[in-house]
C-alpha cells in the first residue's frame, strides 16, 4: 500500500494531539490565561486551537498571558461559552455565527449580538463516512439506514436535519442517532451504525480512524445538483472536493464533491483590545510556523485570515490587520 509522504508526519502529529486529550490541567504558571473553546480532542477545531496556543505561548512570558485549549461539544457550545463569558475565544463555522447573531435556531430567544471575529481559519467539508457493505454510494442511499448525526451542540447535529431534507430525505426515512463524532468510527466498525455525517477539515483523525478497521468504508459524494442548489442559496457555503489522498485505506478513491464552510476564531466584544491584538499579531507574524502545525492550515494565508464578513472584526484584530496592510 502506497502512503503519501506526509502520512507518517500526520500520524505523529495526531499522536501528539492524543496526549492532550486528558482533562485540561493548567500549568503552575503565575501568568493569567485565556481559553479557546474548541471541540472534541480528535477534531480539527482542537488541532487549530492548539496550533494557535502553541504559537502564542512561545512568547507568553513577554506577553504576560498564556492561551489554553479546552475541549467542547463544538460550535454551538463554543458560541454560548464565549457569549456567556466562560471562554475568551471559540471556533465556529460562519453559518452558525450568522445564526447566533440573528437569533435563529438554535438561538431563538437568546440572540448573540456581542460576538466579534478574530481570525478566519480553514474551510470545513460536509463529510459522510459510510460502510461499503450497506451499499451507500450516494445520499439517497441513506434511506432506511442508521446514521449518526453528531452530538447536540455540534455543527454536525445542528446542520444534519436541514441537510437531509435538502437531499430529499424526509424526517423518519433515516434512522438517526446523536453520537459524538469522536466515537463514530468505533460505532461504524462495530456495526452499530451504517454511516455518520460530520463537518470537518481534512485530514481528520476520526475519518482516518474509520478506515483502519476490517469494515471497509467510503466517503459519499454529493450530487452536483444538490451542491449548486445549496451554494446558490447561501453565500457562506461553497463547492469543494474532499482530498481522499489523506485516507489511503478508503475503499474507493477519487474526487468526492461536497459543500464547504469556513471556520472562524472569534471572541466577545468585551474581550480587551490588547489581548486580541497580541494574539493576532503573534499568529500572523509567525504564519509559516502556524501553518506547519497541521495539514488543515496549509492552504491558509494572512489575507484570508483577515477577511471575515459574517460578523464584525474585533477592534484588536482590525487594528493589527490595518497595521499589516491586510485590510483598508
C-alpha positions as CSV (number, residue, x, y, z in Angstrom):
1,X,0.0,0.0,0.0
2,X,1.4,3.4,-1.1
3,X,1.3,6.1,1.5
4,X,1.6,9.8,0.9
5,X,4.9,11.3,2.1
6,X,3.1,13.5,4.7
7,X,1.3,10.5,6.2
8,X,3.8,9.5,8.9
9,X,4.1,13.1,10.0
10,X,0.3,13.3,10.2
11,X,0.1,10.2,12.4
12,X,2.9,11.6,14.6
13,X,1.0,14.9,14.9
14,X,-2.2,13.1,15.8
15,X,-0.4,11.0,18.4
16,X,0.8,14.2,20.0
17,X,-2.7,15.6,19.9
18,X,-4.0,12.5,21.6
19,X,-1.7,13.3,24.6
20,X,-3.7,16.4,25.0
21,X,-7.0,14.6,25.3
22,X,-6.9,14.3,29.1
23,X,-8.9,16.9,31.0
24,X,-7.2,20.3,31.0
25,X,-4.8,20.8,33.8
26,X,-3.4,24.3,33.8
27,X,0.4,24.5,34.4
28,X,1.6,26.2,37.6
29,X,2.4,29.5,35.9
30,X,1.8,32.8,37.6
31,X,0.6,34.3,34.3
32,X,-3.1,34.7,33.7
33,X,-4.6,32.6,30.9
34,X,-7.1,32.9,28.1
35,X,-9.0,29.8,26.9
36,X,-10.1,28.8,23.4
37,X,-13.2,26.6,23.5
38,X,-12.6,24.2,20.6
39,X,-14.2,20.8,20.0
40,X,-13.5,17.1,20.7
41,X,-9.8,16.2,21.1
42,X,-9.8,14.2,17.9
43,X,-11.3,17.0,15.8
44,X,-9.8,19.8,13.7
45,X,-11.1,22.5,16.0
46,X,-8.9,21.2,18.8
47,X,-6.0,20.9,16.4
48,X,-6.4,24.5,15.2
49,X,-6.9,25.9,18.7
50,X,-3.8,24.0,19.8
51,X,-1.8,25.5,16.9
52,X,-2.8,29.0,17.9
53,X,-1.9,28.3,21.6
54,X,1.5,26.9,20.6
55,X,2.5,29.9,18.5
56,X,1.2,32.4,21.1
57,X,2.7,30.7,24.1
58,X,6.2,30.7,22.7
59,X,6.3,34.4,23.7
60,X,3.9,34.2,26.7
61,X,6.4,35.5,29.3
62,X,6.9,38.7,27.3
63,X,3.2,38.9,26.5
64,X,2.1,38.5,30.1
65,X,-0.6,35.9,29.4
66,X,-1.0,32.3,28.2
67,X,-3.5,30.7,25.9
68,X,-5.0,27.3,26.8
69,X,-7.1,25.0,24.5
70,X,-10.1,23.3,26.1
71,X,-12.3,20.7,24.6
72,X,-16.1,21.2,24.0
73,X,-19.1,19.8,22.2
74,X,-18.4,22.0,19.2
75,X,-19.6,25.2,17.5
76,X,-22.9,25.8,19.3
77,X,-21.3,25.2,22.7
78,X,-18.3,27.4,21.8
79,X,-20.6,30.3,20.8
80,X,-22.5,30.0,24.1
81,X,-19.3,29.7,26.1
82,X,-17.9,32.9,24.6
83,X,-21.2,34.8,24.7
84,X,-21.6,34.0,28.4
85,X,-18.1,34.9,29.3
86,X,-17.0,31.4,30.2
87,X,-14.3,31.3,27.5
88,X,-12.2,34.0,25.9
89,X,-12.2,32.6,22.4
90,X,-14.0,30.0,20.4
91,X,-14.1,28.4,17.0
92,X,-17.2,28.1,14.9
93,X,-18.4,28.0,11.3
94,X,-19.6,31.2,9.6
95,X,-23.1,29.8,9.2
96,X,-23.6,29.3,12.9
97,X,-22.1,32.6,13.8
98,X,-24.6,34.2,11.4
99,X,-27.5,32.3,13.0
100,X,-26.3,33.2,16.5
101,X,-26.2,36.9,15.6
102,X,-29.7,36.7,14.1
103,X,-31.2,34.8,17.0
104,X,-32.4,31.9,14.9
105,X,-32.2,28.1,15.6
106,X,-30.8,27.1,17.9
107,X,-30.6,30.6,19.5
108,X,-34.3,31.5,19.4
109,X,-34.9,34.0,22.2
110,X,-31.1,34.4,23.0
111,X,-29.6,36.3,20.2
112,X,-25.8,36.5,20.4
113,X,-25.0,40.0,19.2
114,X,-21.8,40.6,21.0
115,X,-19.6,38.2,19.1
116,X,-16.6,39.5,17.2
117,X,-14.2,37.9,14.6
118,X,-10.6,37.4,15.3
119,X,-9.1,35.2,12.6
120,X,-10.5,33.5,9.5
121,X,-9.4,29.8,9.5
122,X,-9.7,26.8,7.2
123,X,-12.7,25.5,5.2
124,X,-14.6,22.5,6.5
125,X,-16.4,20.0,4.4
126,X,-19.7,18.2,4.8
127,X,-18.4,14.6,5.1
128,X,-20.4,11.4,5.0
129,X,-18.5,8.3,6.0
130,X,-20.3,5.1,5.1
131,X,-19.9,1.3,5.3
132,X,-19.3,-0.3,1.9
133,X,-21.4,-3.3,2.9
134,X,-24.5,-1.2,3.2
135,X,-24.4,-0.1,-0.4
136,X,-24.4,3.6,0.4
137,X,-22.8,5.3,-2.6
138,X,-25.0,8.5,-2.7
139,X,-27.0,10.5,-0.2
140,X,-30.3,8.9,-1.2
141,X,-29.0,5.5,-0.2
142,X,-29.1,6.7,3.4
143,X,-32.9,6.0,3.4
144,X,-33.6,3.3,5.9
145,X,-30.0,3.3,7.2
146,X,-28.6,4.1,10.7
147,X,-26.9,7.5,10.6
148,X,-25.1,9.2,13.4
149,X,-25.6,13.0,13.1
150,X,-23.2,14.1,15.9
151,X,-23.7,15.2,19.4
152,X,-26.1,18.0,20.3
153,X,-24.2,21.3,20.3
154,X,-22.1,20.3,17.3
155,X,-22.3,21.8,13.8
156,X,-22.9,18.2,12.6
157,X,-26.1,17.9,14.7
158,X,-27.3,21.4,14.0
159,X,-27.0,21.1,10.2
160,X,-27.9,17.4,9.7
161,X,-31.7,17.7,9.7
162,X,-31.7,20.6,7.2
163,X,-29.1,18.8,5.0
164,X,-31.1,15.6,4.9
165,X,-34.3,17.5,3.9
166,X,-32.4,19.4,1.2
167,X,-31.3,16.0,-0.1
168,X,-34.9,14.8,-0.5
169,X,-34.9,12.7,2.6
170,X,-37.9,13.3,4.9
171,X,-37.8,13.0,8.7
172,X,-38.2,9.4,9.7
173,X,-36.7,8.0,6.5
174,X,-33.3,7.8,8.1
175,X,-32.7,6.2,11.5
176,X,-30.6,8.9,13.2
177,X,-28.7,8.8,16.4
178,X,-26.8,11.6,18.2
179,X,-23.4,10.1,18.9
180,X,-20.3,12.3,19.2
181,X,-18.3,12.2,16.0
182,X,-15.3,11.3,18.2
183,X,-16.7,7.8,18.8
184,X,-18.4,7.4,15.4
185,X,-15.6,5.4,13.8
186,X,-15.7,2.8,16.6
187,X,-19.5,2.5,16.2
188,X,-19.2,2.2,12.4
189,X,-16.6,-0.6,12.7
190,X,-18.6,-2.4,15.4
191,X,-21.7,-2.4,13.1
192,X,-23.8,-0.3,15.4
193,X,-24.3,2.4,12.7
194,X,-24.1,2.3,8.9
195,X,-22.8,5.9,8.4
196,X,-22.1,9.2,10.1
197,X,-22.1,12.8,9.0
198,X,-19.5,15.3,10.2
199,X,-18.5,18.7,9.1
200,X,-14.7,18.8,9.4
201,X,-11.4,20.0,8.0
202,X,-9.3,17.4,6.2
203,X,-7.2,15.5,7.0
204,X,-9.3,14.5,10.0
205,X,-8.4,11.9,12.7
206,X,-11.9,10.5,13.0
207,X,-12.2,9.9,9.3
208,X,-8.8,8.3,9.3
209,X,-9.7,6.1,12.2
210,X,-12.9,4.9,10.4
211,X,-10.8,3.5,7.6
212,X,-8.5,1.5,9.8
213,X,-10.8,-1.4,10.7
214,X,-11.9,-4.6,8.9
215,X,-15.1,-3.0,7.8
216,X,-14.4,-1.1,4.5
217,X,-15.7,2.5,4.3
218,X,-16.0,5.2,1.7
219,X,-16.8,8.9,1.5
220,X,-20.2,9.6,-0.1
221,X,-20.1,12.3,-2.8
222,X,-22.9,14.9,-3.1
223,X,-24.7,15.3,-6.3
224,X,-23.8,18.4,-8.3
225,X,-27.5,19.5,-8.4
226,X,-27.6,19.5,-4.6
227,X,-24.4,21.3,-4.2
228,X,-25.4,24.0,-6.7
229,X,-28.8,24.4,-5.0
230,X,-27.3,24.8,-1.5
231,X,-24.5,27.1,-2.6
232,X,-26.7,29.4,-4.6
233,X,-29.0,29.9,-1.6
234,X,-26.2,30.7,0.9
235,X,-23.1,32.8,0.1
236,X,-21.4,31.4,3.2
237,X,-21.2,28.0,1.6
238,X,-19.0,26.9,-1.3
239,X,-18.4,23.9,-3.6
240,X,-15.3,21.9,-2.6
241,X,-13.8,18.5,-3.0
242,X,-12.6,16.2,-0.2
243,X,-8.9,15.1,-0.8
244,X,-9.0,11.4,-0.5
245,X,-5.2,11.1,-0.7
246,X,-5.2,11.6,3.1
247,X,-7.0,8.3,3.6
248,X,-5.1,5.5,1.8
249,X,-7.3,2.7,3.2
250,X,-10.6,4.1,1.8
251,X,-12.4,1.5,-0.3
252,X,-12.7,4.0,-3.2
253,X,-10.5,6.9,-4.1
254,X,-11.1,9.8,-6.4
255,X,-12.9,13.1,-6.3
256,X,-15.6,13.5,-3.6
257,X,-17.6,16.7,-4.3
258,X,-19.3,18.3,-1.4
259,X,-20.1,21.6,0.4
260,X,-17.6,23.6,2.2
261,X,-18.0,26.2,5.0
262,X,-15.3,28.4,6.6
263,X,-14.4,28.4,10.2
264,X,-13.6,31.4,12.3
265,X,-11.7,32.1,15.6
266,X,-14.0,34.6,17.4
267,X,-14.3,36.3,20.8
268,X,-16.7,38.7,22.6
269,X,-16.8,42.5,22.1
270,X,-15.9,42.6,25.9
271,X,-12.5,41.0,25.3
272,X,-9.8,43.6,25.9
273,X,-8.4,45.0,22.7
274,X,-4.8,44.4,23.7
275,X,-5.4,40.6,24.2
276,X,-6.9,40.2,20.8
277,X,-4.3,42.4,19.1
278,X,-1.4,40.4,20.6
279,X,-2.9,37.1,19.7
280,X,-3.5,38.1,16.1
281,X,0.0,39.7,15.9
282,X,1.7,36.5,17.2
283,X,-0.2,34.2,14.8
284,X,0.2,36.4,11.7
285,X,3.9,37.3,12.2
286,X,4.6,33.6,12.7
287,X,2.3,32.4,10.0
288,X,4.6,29.8,8.4
289,X,5.1,28.2,11.8
290,X,1.3,28.3,12.4
291,X,0.5,26.6,9.1
292,X,3.1,23.8,9.8
293,X,1.2,22.7,13.0
294,X,-1.5,20.8,11.0
295,X,-2.2,20.0,7.3
296,X,-5.7,21.7,7.5
297,X,-3.9,25.0,7.9
298,X,-1.5,24.6,5.0
299,X,-3.6,26.5,2.4
300,X,-4.5,29.4,4.7
301,X,-2.8,32.8,4.1
302,X,-2.8,36.0,6.1
303,X,-5.1,37.9,3.7
304,X,-7.7,35.1,4.1
305,X,-7.3,35.2,7.9
306,X,-8.1,39.0,7.8
307,X,-11.2,38.7,5.8
308,X,-14.2,37.6,7.8
309,X,-17.5,39.1,6.7
310,X,-20.1,37.2,8.7
311,X,-19.6,39.2,11.9
312,X,-17.6,42.4,12.7
313,X,-13.9,42.2,13.4
314,X,-12.9,42.8,17.0
315,X,-11.1,46.2,17.3
316,X,-7.9,44.5,18.4
317,X,-7.9,42.3,15.3
318,X,-8.8,45.1,13.0
319,X,-6.0,47.2,14.5
320,X,-3.4,44.6,13.7
321,X,-4.7,43.8,10.2
322,X,-4.7,47.5,9.3
323,X,-1.1,47.9,10.6
324,X,-0.1,44.9,8.5
325,X,-1.8,46.3,5.4
326,X,-4.2,43.3,5.1
327,X,-7.4,45.4,5.3
328,X,-8.0,49.0,4.4
